[in-house]
Amino acid sequence: QSKPHGHGDVHSLLYSSGLLEQWKTEGRKWVLFFQDTNGLLFNAIPSALGVSATKGYNVNSLAVPRKAKEAIGGITKLTHVDGRTMVINVEYNQLDPLLRATGHPDGDSNCETGYSPYPRNINQLILELGPYIEELKKTHGAISEFVNPKYFF
């Protein structure tokens, strides 16, 4: 709420600079945002990009297994009472209480795999360039935070 561009100024800057349109003209099709210091993620990017292209995803992200109650956000699919859904990161300190409050008495617990059913968010985003540019045109480069929003109750 206190950040005018939500998920950072990168989207606004890419939009206003014309760089995205230049990339599109050059035949580029994807934008990758990597937000981690773990160099091993570059081994997974080609596969994730292939999945994005094969499945026709406009937006994709990478996640890895996490142990329940591990101090890192978990990727979840939330369903609103009216049926709307969203796939979003829920911070580790909010995930267990959220699950308990919505009918999961064990909260964030490991399943039969030995891991939480909510994988670790590692903040790697793959965006298809065309649809990304179209969304930025609608908002003049402003994108609300969508990976790791902080909600205050």
C-alpha positions in Angstrom: 0.0 0.0 0.0 2.9 2.4 0.6 4.7 1.5 -2.6 3.1 3.3 -5.6 4.3 0.7 -8.1 3.6 -2.4 -6.0 6.0 -5.0 -7.0 8.8 -2.5 -7.5 9.7 0.1 -10.1 11.1 -2.5 -12.6 7.8 -2.8 -14.5 7.3 1.0 -14.7 10.9 1.5 -15.9 10.7 -1.3 -18.5 7.4 0.1 -19.8 8.5 3.8 -19.9 11.9 3.1 -21.4 10.5 1.3 -24.4 12.8 -1.6 -23.8 10.1 -4.2 -23.9 8.8 -3.0 -27.2 12.4 -3.1 -28.5 12.8 -6.7 -27.3 9.5 -7.6 -29.0 10.6 -6.1 -32.3 13.9 -8.1 -32.0 11.8 -11.3 -31.7 12.2 -11.9 -28.0 9.2 -13.7 -26.4 9.9 -14.0 -22.7 11.0 -12.0 -19.7 12.6 -13.6 -16.7 12.8 -12.0 -13.3 15.2 -13.8 -11.1 15.2 -12.5 -7.5 17.5 -14.8 -5.7 21.2 -15.3 -5.1 21.0 -19.1 -5.7 22.9 -19.8 -8.9 21.4 -23.2 -9.2 18.2 -21.7 -10.3 19.7 -21.2 -13.7 19.6 -25.0 -14.2 15.8 -25.0 -13.8 15.0 -22.0 -16.0 15.2 -23.8 -19.4 12.7 -26.4 -18.2 10.4 -23.8 -16.7 10.5 -21.8 -19.9 9.8 -25.0 -21.9 6.8 -25.7 -19.7 5.6 -22.1 -20.1 5.8 -22.3 -23.9 4.3 -25.8 -24.1 1.4 -25.1 -21.8 0.8 -21.6 -23.1 1.3 -19.9 -19.8 1.5 -16.1 -19.8 3.0 -16.1 -16.3 4.9 -18.9 -14.5 7.0 -19.1 -11.4 9.3 -21.6 -9.9 8.9 -23.2 -6.5 10.7 -26.0 -4.6 9.7 -28.4 -1.8 9.5 -26.9 1.7 9.1 -28.5 5.1 6.0 -27.5 7.0 6.5 -24.4 9.2 9.8 -23.6 7.4 10.4 -19.8 7.7 9.7 -19.1 4.0 6.5 -18.3 2.1 4.5 -21.1 0.6 2.7 -21.0 -2.8 -1.0 -21.6 -2.3 -4.2 -21.6 -4.2 -6.7 -19.6 -2.3 -10.5 -19.8 -3.0 -12.7 -16.8 -2.0 -16.2 -17.5 -0.7 -17.6 -16.4 -4.1 -15.5 -19.0 -5.9 -12.8 -16.7 -7.2 -9.3 -18.2 -6.9 -5.7 -17.0 -7.0 -2.4 -18.7 -6.7 -0.3 -16.6 -4.4 2.5 -16.7 -1.9 1.4 -16.8 1.8 4.0 -15.8 4.3 5.2 -18.6 6.6 4.0 -16.8 9.7 0.5 -16.4 8.2 0.2 -19.8 6.5 -0.4 -22.0 9.5 -3.0 -19.7 11.1 -4.8 -19.3 7.8 -5.0 -23.1 7.3 -6.2 -23.6 10.9 -8.8 -20.9 10.5 -10.2 -22.4 7.3 -10.8 -26.0 8.4 -7.4 -27.6 8.4 -6.9 -28.5 12.1 -3.3 -29.6 11.6 -2.3 -26.3 9.9 0.8 -26.3 7.8 1.9 -30.0 8.2 4.0 -32.3 6.0 2.1 -34.8 3.8 3.0 -38.3 2.8 5.9 -36.9 0.7 7.6 -35.6 3.9 7.1 -32.0 2.7 4.4 -29.4 3.0 1.8 -29.4 0.2 2.7 -25.7 -0.1 6.0 -25.4 -2.0 8.6 -22.8 -1.2 8.3 -19.6 -3.1 11.7 -18.8 -4.7 10.7 -15.6 -6.6 11.5 -16.7 -10.1 9.1 -15.3 -12.6 8.7 -16.0 -16.3 6.4 -13.7 -18.3 5.4 -14.0 -21.9 6.4 -10.7 -23.5 3.3 -9.9 -25.5 0.7 -10.3 -22.8 3.1 -8.6 -20.3 3.3 -5.5 -22.5 -0.5 -5.4 -23.0 -1.0 -5.5 -19.2 1.6 -2.7 -18.7 -0.2 -0.6 -21.3 -3.5 -0.8 -19.3 -1.8 0.5 -16.2 1.0 2.7 -17.7 3.6 0.4 -16.1 2.1 0.2 -12.6 1.8 -3.4 -11.4 0.3 -4.3 -8.0 2.4 -6.5 -5.9 1.4 -10.1 -6.7 4.2 -12.4 -5.6 4.6 -11.5 -2.0 1.9 -9.0 -0.8 1.8 -8.1 2.8 -1.7 -7.9 4.2 -2.4 -6.2 7.5 -5.4 -7.2 9.6 
